[in-house]
Amino acid sequence: QQQQHHTARSLDRALEDAVSSGILNLSGRKLREFPGLSYDLTDTTQADLSKNHLTEIPPEVCLFAPLESLNLYHNCIKCIPEAIINLQMLTYLDISRNLLTVLPKYLFSLPLKVLLVSNNKLVSIPEEIGRARELMELDVSCNEIQVLPAQVGRLQALRELNIRKNCLHMLPEELADLPLIQLDFSCNKITEFP
């Protein structure tokens, strides 16, 4: 009982801090849903909801218009809702270690610089990824991706690409056009190189 009271109090404190600082840290709290309904968190610029039991991206979080960084690492999220397109300032998204099977097309209308989606259940990457012109780091390692679309070659800002541990048989020739500093394609089934 006391432990529960302490947890509730520290949760309130985290939410109060977020109201004043714009930085919301609710990492590792076993949350199944978003708790911040009685607080005005609309000025939040950074949100860390990692290591919880969330099954969806909380709709409330998709209303944080100034949000620049969203960490959802290690939850149970199965899909990315269309409401995420409200986050037109979002440059950093970590949604690694979840249960995603697809990356929706609308995700790539955001100004993402870093997109971390390792350890999910992705089988493909949509061609629309070519729209993410500001993307500097893409990690889709440890999925079940079979084909990397040629549109990846349009990501002229891309410096780091991690496609380790997927089911790729070949790499698109367009990769050769990228100014990559780091490329990891180990643990695939690649037999030919561009």
C-alpha positions as CSV (number, residue, x, y, z in Angstrom):
1,Q,0.0,0.0,0.0
2,Q,2.7,2.4,1.0
3,Q,4.7,1.4,-2.1
4,Q,1.7,2.2,-4.2
5,H,1.2,5.5,-2.6
6,H,4.9,6.4,-3.1
7,T,4.6,5.4,-6.8
8,A,1.5,7.5,-7.3
9,R,3.2,10.5,-5.6
10,S,6.4,10.1,-7.7
11,L,4.2,9.8,-10.8
12,D,2.4,13.1,-9.9
13,R,5.8,14.7,-9.3
14,A,7.0,13.6,-12.8
15,L,3.9,15.0,-14.3
16,E,4.2,18.3,-12.4
17,D,7.9,18.5,-13.5
18,A,6.8,18.0,-17.1
19,V,4.3,20.9,-16.9
20,S,7.1,23.3,-15.9
21,S,10.0,21.9,-17.8
22,G,8.5,20.5,-21.0
23,I,10.4,17.3,-20.4
24,L,8.2,14.2,-19.5
25,N,10.0,11.2,-18.0
26,L,7.7,8.2,-17.3
27,S,10.2,5.5,-18.1
28,G,10.0,2.1,-16.4
29,R,6.7,2.6,-14.6
30,K,4.7,-0.4,-15.8
31,L,2.1,1.9,-17.3
32,R,-0.6,0.4,-19.4
33,E,-2.2,3.7,-20.2
34,F,-1.2,7.3,-20.2
35,P,-1.7,8.8,-16.7
36,G,-1.4,12.6,-17.4
37,L,-5.0,13.5,-18.0
38,S,-5.3,16.0,-15.2
39,Y,-2.2,17.9,-16.3
40,D,-1.7,20.3,-19.1
41,L,1.2,18.7,-20.9
42,T,0.6,20.4,-24.3
43,D,4.0,22.2,-24.1
44,T,6.0,19.0,-23.8
45,T,9.0,18.9,-26.1
46,Q,10.5,15.6,-24.9
47,A,8.6,12.5,-23.8
48,D,10.2,9.3,-22.5
49,L,7.6,6.5,-22.1
50,S,10.1,3.7,-22.5
51,K,10.0,0.4,-20.7
52,N,6.3,0.4,-19.9
53,H,3.3,-1.9,-21.0
54,L,1.7,0.5,-23.5
55,T,-0.2,-1.2,-26.3
56,E,-0.6,2.0,-28.3
57,I,0.9,5.4,-28.7
58,P,-1.3,7.4,-26.3
59,P,-3.7,9.7,-28.2
60,E,-2.9,12.5,-25.7
61,V,0.8,12.4,-26.7
62,C,-0.2,12.9,-30.3
63,L,-1.6,16.3,-29.3
64,F,1.8,17.6,-27.9
65,A,2.3,19.9,-30.9
66,P,5.9,21.1,-29.8
67,L,7.1,17.5,-29.2
68,E,10.6,17.0,-30.7
69,S,11.6,13.7,-29.1
70,L,9.5,10.7,-28.3
71,N,10.9,7.5,-26.7
72,L,8.6,4.5,-26.7
73,Y,11.4,1.8,-26.5
74,H,10.3,-1.5,-25.0
75,N,6.5,-1.4,-24.9
76,C,3.8,-3.5,-26.6
77,I,2.8,-1.1,-29.4
78,K,1.4,-2.8,-32.5
79,C,0.8,0.2,-34.8
80,I,1.5,3.9,-35.2
81,P,-1.7,6.0,-35.3
82,E,-2.4,8.5,-38.0
83,A,-2.7,11.2,-35.3
84,I,1.1,11.1,-35.1
85,I,1.1,13.5,-38.1
86,N,0.1,16.3,-35.6
87,L,3.7,16.1,-34.3
88,Q,5.2,18.3,-37.0
89,M,8.2,19.2,-34.8
90,L,9.2,15.5,-34.2
91,T,12.8,14.8,-35.1
92,Y,13.6,11.8,-32.9
93,L,11.4,8.7,-32.6
94,D,12.6,5.5,-30.8
95,I,10.0,2.8,-31.1
96,S,12.4,-0.1,-30.8
97,R,11.4,-3.4,-29.0
98,N,7.7,-3.2,-29.8
99,L,5.3,-5.3,-32.0
100,L,5.1,-3.2,-35.1
101,T,4.4,-5.1,-38.3
102,V,4.3,-2.0,-40.6
103,L,5.6,1.5,-40.8
104,P,2.7,3.6,-42.1
105,K,3.3,6.0,-45.0
106,Y,2.2,9.1,-43.1
107,L,5.1,8.6,-40.6
108,F,7.5,9.9,-43.3
109,S,5.7,13.3,-43.5
110,L,7.3,14.2,-40.2
111,P,10.7,16.0,-40.0
112,L,12.4,13.0,-38.5
113,K,16.2,13.0,-38.2
114,V,16.5,9.8,-36.1
115,L,14.2,6.8,-36.5
116,L,14.9,3.7,-34.4
117,V,12.6,0.7,-35.1
118,S,14.9,-2.3,-34.3
119,N,13.4,-5.4,-32.7
120,N,9.9,-5.3,-34.1
121,K,8.1,-7.5,-36.6
122,L,8.5,-5.4,-39.8
123,V,8.5,-7.3,-43.0
124,S,8.9,-4.3,-45.3
125,I,9.6,-0.6,-45.5
126,P,7.3,1.6,-47.5
127,E,8.6,3.5,-50.6
128,E,7.4,6.7,-48.9
129,I,10.6,6.5,-46.8
130,G,12.1,8.5,-49.6
131,R,10.2,11.5,-48.3
132,A,12.1,11.6,-45.1
133,R,14.7,13.9,-46.5
134,E,16.1,15.0,-43.1
135,L,16.7,11.5,-41.8
136,M,20.3,11.1,-40.6
137,E,20.0,7.8,-38.7
138,L,17.7,4.8,-39.5
139,D,17.9,1.6,-37.4
140,V,15.6,-1.2,-38.6
141,S,17.8,-4.0,-37.3
142,C,16.4,-7.3,-35.9
143,N,13.2,-7.4,-38.0
144,E,12.0,-9.6,-40.9
145,I,12.5,-7.1,-43.7
146,Q,12.9,-8.8,-47.1
147,V,13.4,-5.8,-49.4
148,L,14.9,-2.4,-48.9
149,P,13.1,0.0,-51.3
150,A,15.2,1.9,-53.9
151,Q,13.8,5.1,-52.4
152,V,16.2,4.8,-49.6
153,G,18.7,6.3,-52.1
154,R,16.8,9.6,-51.8
155,L,17.8,10.0,-48.1
156,Q,20.6,12.4,-48.9
157,A,21.1,13.3,-45.2
158,L,21.4,9.7,-44.1
159,R,24.7,9.0,-42.2
160,E,23.9,5.8,-40.3
161,L,21.9,2.8,-41.6
162,N,21.5,-0.3,-39.5
163,I,19.7,-3.2,-41.4
164,R,21.5,-6.0,-39.4
165,K,19.6,-9.2,-38.8
166,N,16.8,-9.1,-41.4
167,C,15.9,-11.3,-44.3
168,L,17.5,-9.2,-47.1
169,H,18.8,-11.0,-50.2
170,M,20.2,-7.9,-51.9
171,L,20.9,-4.2,-51.3
172,P,19.5,-1.6,-53.7
173,E,22.1,0.0,-56.0
174,E,20.9,3.4,-54.8
175,L,22.6,2.8,-51.5
176,A,25.9,3.6,-53.2
177,D,24.7,7.2,-53.7
178,L,24.3,7.9,-50.0
179,P,26.9,9.7,-47.8
180,L,26.9,6.9,-45.2
181,I,29.4,6.9,-42.4
182,Q,28.0,3.7,-40.9
183,L,26.3,0.8,-42.6
184,D,25.6,-2.5,-40.9
185,F,24.0,-5.2,-43.0
186,S,25.4,-8.3,-41.2
187,C,23.3,-11.3,-40.5
188,N,21.2,-11.2,-43.7
189,K,21.1,-13.4,-46.7
190,I,22.9,-11.0,-49.0
191,T,24.7,-12.6,-51.9
192,E,25.2,-9.6,-54.2
193,F,26.4,-6.1,-53.5
194,P,25.7,-2.9,-55.5
